[in-house]
Amino acid sequence: MAVTASPERDIVATPMQRATREALYAGAIALGLFVLFIGLKTDQNISNELILVQRWGLLAIVVVLTMAGRFLYVAYGQPFLANQKIVDVATGLLPESVATRFFRLPYFLAAIVTVAVLVFLAGPLDGLLGPGLAGYARFLRALAIIYALASVLFYFRTFIHAHFSALGITALTLYPVIVVLVLALYGGSVAAGFQGSLKWVDNFGIQILIYVMLAWGLNIVVGLAGLLDLGYVAFYAVGAYAYALLGTHYGLSFWILLPAAGAMAAFWGVMLGFPVLRLRGDYLAIVTLAFGEIIRLVIINWREVTNGSAGISGIPKVSFFGLISFNVSDPNYIAKVFDIATSSAYYKIFLYYLILGLCLLTAFVTIRLRRMPVGRAWEALREDEIACRSLGINTTTTKLTAFATGAMFGGFAGSFFAARQGFVSPESFIFLESAIILAIVVLGGMGSLVGIAVAAMVMIGGTEVLRELDFLKQVFGPDFTPELYRMLLFGMAMVIVMLWKPRGFVGSREPTAFLKESRAVAGSFTKEGHG
Amino acid sequence: MQYFVQQLINGLTLGSIYGLIAIGYTMVYGIIGMINFAHGDIFMIGAFAALIVFLILGALFYSLPVVIALLVMMIVAMLLTSMYNWTIEKVAYRPLRGSFRLAPLITAIGMSIALSNFVQVTQGPRNKPVPPMVSKVYNIEGISVSLKQIIIVLVTIVLLALFWYLVNKTSLGRAQRACEQDRKMAALLGIDVDRTISITFIMGAALAAVAGTLFLMYYGVVVFSDGFTPGVKAFTAAVLGGIGSLPGAVLGGLMIGFIESMWSAYFSIDYKDVAAFSILAIVLIFLPSGILGRPEVEKV
């Protein structure tokens, strides 16, 4: 609710007056916006007629909260932020000064003690506090753990910054092991460790990595070649259906179908590429969007092959190159081979490493391609198409290779998705998915692999965390379902992050190759009037 | 022949609604060069506002002439969506105006997701059916024309005339056209660019609200996700007609309407959207800047 006031009044008004005025404006706007939508609710009565339910109390709460938020922001937030910059310049402490004040040793120790107390006394405390307060205790514990981890990360920030990629890959590789170990210690047995790790490995690990891979794939098209693609999910769908159909009908293995799905998606990438070669900017955007919708609509309506909206189920699982299977009935089932307890967690952990491998492949190919002529050509195309053409770069093949390469990784991710879910339906390939992937690419700072991975972690991980906030039910009553607000908050987060960091988390969109200094000209050329 | 004329009338009705939404896209694109992705959801908000007003009117008055009810619904919906679009522009687009091209597109997509989910959270995820408001059907030589269709086409024509007058004959329209051509120069000549852009958003939203009200009246049902498909089709219409061109938006809207109704009448109703999108792709191959769009001049 940015209400701009005229400059003369700004000078006269004290911050408090200004904040009050802004809060009143914000309140009036919020009242206007929400009076019909929050104040009244359309509901069906028993005879299926629409009736209106009145919720003026809720409306009042929302309006008051908006006013309070605006007031606090204008009265304290803005001066604080402005002040922060001045202090920073004066002391030479750059924006980190807030962070250094936030992460201090005493706080860190307090957090550690809180975690220790809450973990070791979990049993007695639960009994003492009752079910209501125990939820808060768990939330406090989670906060303390997050704070402690963040402090450690903050303390080693220069080291982390210097070795980011190596550390990141190590952390991702060890992640399932650590999760299983921690949960095994906590639960007291290895089986409990595996069982508990399901959620962490599947919902957080695999889910985030799929989006990382998709975003890295789209990054080739949008971030490197500068072609705005709003229909990327189409290639994801092609890959997923390729594996689903060929796997269920012909019983082909995942390892044969993975390249096949990639090739098929790449083929469709070229098919999309041809008609849009001459289009630029937003025309390109709408045609790619239309292409994504066409693929989805064809999948829905071509019922003989794709089974329509009902989708395809019973997609075969991936095996470890045919040596070890993850089907309980097979003779080479993993538990039988290694003589260990049966658990569904092995398959998830295997899938985790599979998608991690695919992600690393994508990153490796992207990094390598950027140093090859074709990658340089993509970046040149992004920076200036006309200059690119005048330098003799064939823009047709450059665009088509970008579409094909990006699509191929989408196809890989799609066939992995089909294998992981065991079920595909057109509902997984709606425009929203394309929008989320594009948002991750842009929020990550187009072209930066690390930034994109961070953005995927924040946006996807953040919305997954919402599923876990059960304690909110105690605050807002048992009917409250945090999942409902997932996409609402996701949309708002997209707006806020974009406003906060318009260039993305890692905002370096510089060409890989450019002239760092003007070539030194030999003295003999310059001294006698040669230039 | 009768069948054909019947489809023509259906297409005209549908096309009018698309055209009204498409104007919002094309105006915003013309003036600040961004795709306002949230526009489809503004349309949905308009339809929902009309629905809520309809229910309020139903609760307050025992019987009210349909014309007055429709008029009140339209006006309230227009006011409300104008406020939404105005706020969204201030909060989400204005701070990013000088930023790179994709930044406002991402906030627009974010706003679109947030708006449709806001309505889902506050109004519930179910379909909202309303009893038919206008049910009279005229039969002229075997062609049935419902009063609803006549209302839709008439309202669209009146609004387009008003809108044409506003853009071409008033100082506000002149300011808008000036901003469209060169924002910096317009600012130097004393035009309040920010205000002009705000008004553009308000005008687009008002037209989308009318489209939403007409949509509710025509189909008799609305749901929170209704913003997406009409929004995308209207955007397709705007691009087809040449984005940035106002007559192009109307023409594109009508074309999409005709393609859809003809395809579902003569071929298959399942593939009507596929047909509309495919024709868009084909047209753009031959006319890369749409039917009435100005070809972009490439400068180095």
Interface residues (C-beta under 8 A of the other chain):
Chain A: M1 A2 V3 I29 G32 L33 L36 F37 I38 L40 K41 T42 D43 Q44 N48 E49 L50 I51 L52 V222 L228 P275 V276 R278 L279 R280 G281 D282 Y283 A285 I286 V287 L289 A290 F291 E293 I294 L297 V298 I300 N301 D384 I386 A387 F431 L432 A435 L438 A439 V442 L443 M446 L484 Y485 M487 L488 F490 G491 M492 A493 M494 V495 M498 L499 P502 R503
Chain B: Y29 I35 I45 F48 A49 L51 I52 V53 L55 I56 A59 V76 L80 M83 Y84 T87 K90 V91 A92 R94 P95 L96 S99 F100 R101 L102 A103 L105 I106 T107 I109 G110 M111 S112 I113 A114 L115 N117 F118 V119 Q120 V121 T122 Q123 G124 R126 K128 P129 V130 P131 F228 V232 F235 T236 V239 I243 S268 D270 Y271 D273 V274 F277 S278 L280 A281 I282 L284 I285 P288 S289 G290 E296 E298 V300
